[in-house]
Amino acid sequence: MSLGIKVFAPASVANVACGYDILGFALTHPGDEIIAKFVDTPGLRIAKITGAQKKLPLAVEKNTAGFAALKLLEYLGESDRGIEFEIRKKMPFGSGLGSSAASAAAGVMAINALYKMPLTKAELLPFAVLGEQIADGAYHADNVGPSLLGGMQLIRDNASLDIHRLHLPKGLFATVIHPHIQILTRDSRAILRDTVSLTQAVQQTGNIAGLIIGLYNSDLGLIQRSLKDVMIEPQRAKLIPGFYDVKAAALENGALGCSISGAGPSIFALSANSNLAENIGVAMQGIFTDLKIESQLFISKINQEGAVVM
C-alpha cells in the first residue's frame, strides 16, 4: 500500500463577461484537493469526502472526480488497479466558481501523478471534461480547462476541445465575491433564451475580439471597453439580488469590468493591480452587507499553473 499523493485544482471564473462557454481563467484560491493512493482492493473507490455537507456521492460513476478518473483509467488500461480517493472540497457548491470542474481536474491529475505522469495536462483535458459533464450535463471546458491548465483559456470549439492560453497583462488581478445564495448551473442555463438578436451577436463578437486584442497588447482601455456581456448577463442578473449595485460599486472603484462568474451567483471584477482589487472587493462586499446577505471575498492573481501535485 502506497502513502499516496495530494493534488490541488483551483477555482475558476468562466465566461469572463463576453466569452460565454468559451473563456475562463483560474484563481489562486479557493480550490479542491484529492489524496490518492494505490490499495490492494481492485478498482477505483472514493473512501471519503470532506467539506461537502454530504451533498456529493461516493459512487465513482456519479462523482465528477471519480468519473473523470475512471475514464482516464480505462484509457490507460488500468481499470482494475486498486486506487483510493479522499476528496477535500474547499470551495462552495453552486457558487459559479467551477467547483465540479476543480474536482474533475484534480481527479485526472491525481491518477496521472500516481502513474508518474504518462500524459500531458492537455491530454488529460478530455477526461476532465467528461467528469464535469456529470454535474451540469454540458460538454464545455471554460471552467475545467483553466482549472487543469491554468491561465486564461480560450476554447475556440468545445466539441473538439480546441483550447488556447491567452496572454495576460502584468499585474492583472481578479476580485471575486460569493454571496451566500445558491444557483445551480442547470437552473441558470434553463432560463437562457435559445436565440439572440443580430445586434447582440455583433456587439458580443466585437467585445470578445476586442478583449483578446486588449489582453495581448496590454491595452487596459480596450479591455475595459470590451469586458461587457450583452447576451447572458441581462438574463441571469435577476437571479442575484443587488447585482447591478454590486457591479456599479466595482466600476466606480476602478474595475476594468465586472460580471457574473459562470452561472453565478459569484461576481468577478478584473483590475490593474492588487490595491484596486482590494478596494473593489470592499465596495462589492459592502453592497451585500447592506442587503443583509453574507458573502465571501477572494482576491487573486490569475493562476498560471492550474492543477498541481502538492
N, C-alpha and C positions, 0 to 999 in steps of 0.2 A: 504493500500500500504506500503510495507516494504522499509527500507532505502537501503537494498541490501548489497552485499559483493563484495570484489575485489580479484581476483586471478591472480597470476603471473605464467607463464610457460616459462622456459628458452630455448634458442637456443641450438642446439646440433651438434656434429660432427659425421657423420655416416661413416661407412666402416673402419675408423681408419687404413688406408693403406691395410692391408692384410685380413680384415674381411668384404668383400663385402656383403651387405644386412644382415649381422649377428652380427655386432658390432657397438656400438656407445657410446658416452659419452656426458654428459650435461655440459654446460658452466654456469658461474655465471651471465653473461650478454652477449649479449642483450637478449630480450625476449618479449613476448606479455602479455597484461593484458586484463582481461574481468571484467566488472562490471555487476553483475547480481542481479535482484530483482523480487519479485512477483508483479504482476499487476492485475487489475480487468479484463482486456480483455483476454478471453480464448486463449490458445495456446502459443507456443514459437515464439518470434518476435525479430529480430535484429533491434534495433532502430537507431543505429549509428555506423559507423566505422571511426576511425580517423587514420591518418598516412598511409593510403593505396592508396592515389592518385586516389581514385575512381576506383581502379582495382579489388576490391572484391565485390561479390554480397551480397545484403542484404537478398535475398531469402534464407530461412533457409536450404532448401534441396540442395542448390548449394554452401553453405558455409561450410568450413571444421569444424569450431567450431559449427556452427548451426546443421549440420547433425549429428555430434558426440553426441551433447547434445540431439537432438531429439531421436536418437536411445536409449540413456540411459533413457530418459523419458518414452519411450514406454515400456522398460523393467520394469521400476518401476510402470507402470500402471498410469502414471501421464501426459499423452499426452495432456489433456485438461486444465491443470493448466496454468494460465496466468503467463508467465515469459518473462522478457525483458532483452536483452543483449546489452551492449555497448562494442564494441571490439576496443582496442587500440593497433594498430600494431606499434611495436617499434623496428622492425628489417627489413632488406631489403628483397625484393622479389627475387626469383631466385638466391639466394646467396649460396646455398649449406649448409645453417645453420639450416635447418629444420623449416622454417617459418610456413608452413602449419601444421606441426606436433605440434609446440608450440600452435597454435590456437586450434587445436583439443584437446590437453591435457588440456588447460585452460578451454575449453568448458565443458568437462566432470567433471573437478574438481569443476567448478562453480556450476553445478547442484547438485553434491554430497554435496557441502557445504551448499547450500540452504536447502537441506533436512536433515541437521545435520549428514552428513557422514554415510549413511546406508551401503555403500560399501567400501572395502579397495581400495587402489590405484591399486593393482594388478587386482582386479575385474573390475576396470574402463578401463583397457587397451584395451580389445576387441572393446569397443565403440569408443575409441580414434583412433584406427587403422582404423576403418570404416570411420571416418571423414577424415583422411589424404588420404585415398584411393580416395576420391573425387578429390583431387588435382593432383595426378600423376598416378592414375589407378592401382597402385600396392598395394598388401596387405603385408606390411612389417613394422617391429617395430623398426628398427635400429635408427630412429630419435625420434619417438613418445614414445618409451619405456624409453630412458634416460630423455626426457623432462618431462614425467609424474613421473617417479620413481626416477630419479636422478642417479648419479654414472656412472660407465661404465657397460653397459649391453651386455651380450652375448645372442643372440637369436639362440638357437640350432635348432629350427624349427619355421618358421614364420606362417605356416598354423595353428599350434596348440598353437602358442604363448608360447612355452616352453622357458622361458626367465630367465636369471640368472645374478645377480650382481657379478662383479669380484672384487677381492681385488686389491687395488692400493698402490704403494709405497708412503710413506710420502714425501711431498714436490713436487710431480709431478705437473707441470704447462703446460698449453696449450697456444700457441701463434697462433692466427688466424688472417689472413689478408683477407679482402674482397675487391678485385679490383672492380671498378665501371663499370663492364660489366655484362650482364645478360645471364645466361644459364638456360633454363628451364629443369626440371628433365625429362620430357617426351622426349625432344630432346637429352639430354645427354644419356638416355637409348637407344634411337633409333640407335645410332652409334655403339653400342656394338655388337660384334660377338656372335653367338649362341654357338660356340664351342671353347674350349681351348685345347692346346696340353697336352699330358700326362706329359711332363717335367714341364710345367707351373703348372699343378694341383699338382704335387708332391712338387714343390717349395712353392707354396702358402699354402698348407696344413702344411708343416713344419714351415712356418712363423707364421701362426695363432696359432699353438700349442706352438711354442717357445715363442710367445708374452704372452700367458696366463701363462705359467710357469714362465716367467720373471717377470710378474706382481705379482704373488703370492709369489715369492721368493725375491722380490725387487732387482732383478738382472738386473741392468741397462745395462750391457754389452749385455746380452741376449735380452733385449728389443730392444736395438739399432740394433742388428743383424737381428731381426725379423720384425721390422717396415718397411717392403718392400712389395710393390704390383707389382707383375709381370704379372697380368692379366688385370686389369681395367685401372690403371693409364696410361700405354703406349697408350691406345686407346683414352683416354679423354684429355691427356696433350695438344694435338694440339688445343683444344678449348680455352686454356688460354694463352694469349701472355706472353712470358717470363717465363713460368712455371719452366723450368729446371734451369734457372738462379736464380729464387727465391728459389728453393729447394737447390741449391748449397750454396747459401748465408746462409740459415738456418743451414745446416750441418756444414759449415765452422765455424759457431759461436756457436757450441756446442749442436745442436739439437740431440736428440736421434733418431728422424726420422721425415720425412716431406712428406706430400702427399696431395691429393685433398680431401677437406671436402665434403662428399656426392657426389652430381653430379657436384659440382663446381659452380662458379669459385673460391670460397674461398679456401684458402690453410691453412692447420694447421701444426704445429710442436709441438712436446712434448719435454720437457726438465726437468732437475732435480731440478730446483729452479727458483724463480721469477727473479733473476738477469740475469740468462741466457735467460729466456723467453723475458725479455725486450730488451736485446741486439740482440736477434734473430729477434724480431719484427722490430727494427730499420733497420737491414740489409735487411730483406724481403721487407719492405716498400720502401727502397732506390732503389731497382730494378724497382719497378713500377713507382716511381718518375722519374727515368731515361727514362722510356718508355713513359712518359707523360700520365700515367694512374692514375687517382685519386684512393685512396684506404682508407679503414678504418681498424684500428688495434684494436684487442681485446686481452688483457692479462688476463688469467683466471685460477683459480684453477678448478679442477673437482668439479662440483656442486653435492653434495651428497643428496640434498633434492628433487630436481625436482620441480614439480608444488606445489605451496603453497598458502594458503589463507593469504592475507596481512592485 
